[in-house]
Amino acid sequence: MINQKKFNYLLVVVGLMGLFLVYSSMAQAQNWAALPPYNTLWPLWSPALSPTNPATGLPQPIVTNLFRGTTLPVEPGLTWDPAAVNPWLLYNTPLGMAYYDPLLGVNLWPPAYLQDALGKPLPLTLSPGYGLLPPTSSAWIFANVPVGNSALLAYLLTPAPVFAPAPFPAAPLPVAPLPAVPVPAPVAPAPVAPTPVFIPAPVPLPAPVFLSPTAII
């Protein structure tokens, strides 16, 4: 019969083994890692995005932060705000890092609601156990990555409006001068003899006749 001391010792050993198994299962179930400065979730379950670190035997993200200028060796990258409905596909572009969301399309990273009024990052508040959230389904990835790639290509190939300066008015065409036309010298008019003016002789008027007032009435 096992005495109480040995029984207690056995319970401690079994308890430690149980805790180790739970810890190991939790470590294997860690699907996401929080990346600063936005604390978005990066997939640890994707070998392309988080290859296994030989020193630890655990997956390790290929990037350490998600600033706008972060270099993504593998595209698309994947990140997710747990409050959002869909994960985001991340891409490097000549304009900076961009993301594709099936609901919002292609936009420059980061989303506006992750920035303050000065454009500085607003860290997300992640609930405990975020690393145990289930991974994004392969069906979602296979359905959305080709669409995201096409949307990004169209986004980059869409020409930005170019406002050309108004054309300057054309210079006037040179006009050949007309040949000079000789102007004839003025000709003095010939003298004209004055026409004699006929003055008629005065005609004698009759003497005035004065009427009386009675004749006028």
Sequence and secondary structure as in RCSB ss.txt:
>XXXX:A:sequence
MINQKKFNYLLVVVGLMGLFLVYSSMAQAQNWAALPPYNTLWPLWSPALSPTNPATGLPQPIVTNLFRGTTLPVE
PGLTWDPAAVNPWLLYNTPLGMAYYDPLLGVNLWPPAYLQDALGKPLPLTLSPGYGLLPPTSSAWIFANVPVGNS
ALLAYLLTPAPVFAPAPFPAAPLPVAPLPAVPVPAPVAPAPVAPTPVFIPAPVPLPAPVFLSPTAII
>XXXX:A:secstr
   HHHHHHHHHHHHHHHHHHHHHHHHHH  EEEETTTTEEEESS TTTS B TTTSSB  S S   TT   SSS
SEEEB TTSSS EEEEEETTEEEEEETTTEEEESS GGGB TTS B      TTGGGS    HHHHHHHHHHHHH
HHHHHHHS                                                      HHHH 
